[in-house]
């Protein structure tokens, strides 16, 4: 059984009926931090899906990059999510945009 990430589980408990993240999806995840929730999303989308994880902090980004080395479906991007023109060439059209920014 897949573990539902706490932030996504909170959204479901809060009344969201469809999180749109499912096997095979391409997800743009803004505010990836060290990648804990990103790793759960990676499990949900599976090998046919992909998670493009954007994190601004270089310190957290280093942990994100290390996590992504163990997951073929995660593309770590250490950049400012507010400037998508910086990383647009790394991200194709996606099915879901998940924003977890402070």
C-alpha positions as CSV (number, residue, x, y, z in Angstrom):
1,X,0.0,0.0,0.0
2,X,1.3,3.5,-0.9
3,X,1.8,5.9,1.9
4,X,0.0,9.2,1.2
5,X,2.3,12.2,1.9
6,X,1.2,14.2,5.0
7,X,0.6,17.4,3.1
8,X,-1.5,15.7,0.4
9,X,-3.3,13.6,3.0
10,X,-4.2,16.9,4.8
11,X,-5.7,18.3,1.6
12,X,-7.8,15.1,1.1
13,X,-9.0,15.3,4.8
14,X,-9.7,19.0,4.2
15,X,-12.2,18.2,1.5
16,X,-10.3,18.0,-1.8
17,X,-11.9,15.2,-3.8
18,X,-9.2,14.7,-6.4
19,X,-5.5,15.5,-6.1
20,X,-4.9,14.6,-9.7
21,X,-1.6,12.9,-8.9
22,X,-1.8,9.3,-10.2
23,X,0.3,6.7,-11.9
24,X,1.9,8.0,-15.1
25,X,1.4,11.7,-14.3
26,X,4.0,14.4,-14.9
27,X,4.2,16.7,-11.8
28,X,5.9,20.0,-11.4
29,X,6.5,20.3,-7.7
30,X,7.4,23.8,-6.5
31,X,9.0,24.1,-3.1
32,X,10.5,20.6,-3.0
33,X,12.8,21.2,0.0
34,X,15.0,18.1,0.7
35,X,12.6,15.9,-1.2
36,X,10.7,14.0,1.4
37,X,7.2,14.6,0.0
38,X,8.6,14.6,-3.5
39,X,9.8,11.0,-2.9
40,X,6.2,10.0,-2.0
41,X,4.9,11.7,-5.1
42,X,7.5,9.8,-7.0
43,X,6.1,6.5,-5.7
44,X,2.6,7.5,-6.7
45,X,3.4,8.5,-10.3
46,X,5.6,5.4,-10.6
47,X,8.2,4.6,-13.3
48,X,5.9,5.9,-16.2
49,X,5.5,9.3,-14.5
50,X,7.9,12.0,-13.6
51,X,8.4,14.6,-10.8
52,X,10.1,17.9,-11.7
53,X,11.1,19.2,-8.3
54,X,12.1,22.8,-7.9
55,X,13.8,24.1,-4.8
56,X,15.4,27.5,-4.2
57,X,17.7,26.7,-1.2
58,X,21.0,25.3,-2.2
59,X,21.3,23.5,1.1
60,X,18.0,21.7,0.7
61,X,18.7,21.4,-3.0
62,X,21.8,19.3,-2.3
63,X,19.6,16.8,-0.3
64,X,17.0,16.9,-3.1
65,X,19.7,16.1,-5.7
66,X,21.0,13.2,-3.5
67,X,17.5,11.8,-3.1
68,X,16.9,12.0,-6.9
69,X,20.0,9.9,-7.6
70,X,18.1,7.0,-6.2
71,X,14.9,7.7,-8.2
72,X,14.9,7.7,-11.9
73,X,11.6,9.6,-12.2
74,X,12.7,12.7,-10.2
75,X,14.4,15.6,-11.9
76,X,15.8,18.0,-9.3
77,X,16.0,21.7,-10.2
78,X,17.8,24.0,-7.8
79,X,16.4,27.4,-8.8
80,X,13.9,30.1,-7.8
81,X,10.3,28.8,-8.6
82,X,9.3,32.4,-9.2
83,X,11.4,32.4,-12.4
84,X,10.2,29.6,-14.6
85,X,12.0,31.0,-17.6
86,X,15.2,29.8,-15.9
87,X,14.2,26.2,-15.9
88,X,11.6,25.9,-18.7
89,X,13.9,23.9,-20.9
90,X,14.1,21.1,-18.2
91,X,10.3,20.8,-17.8
92,X,7.9,19.5,-20.4
93,X,4.2,20.0,-20.3
94,X,2.9,18.6,-17.0
95,X,-0.3,17.2,-15.8
96,X,-0.2,18.6,-12.3
97,X,1.3,21.6,-10.6
98,X,1.9,21.2,-6.9
99,X,3.0,24.3,-5.0
100,X,4.5,23.9,-1.5
101,X,6.2,27.2,-1.2
102,X,6.7,29.4,1.9
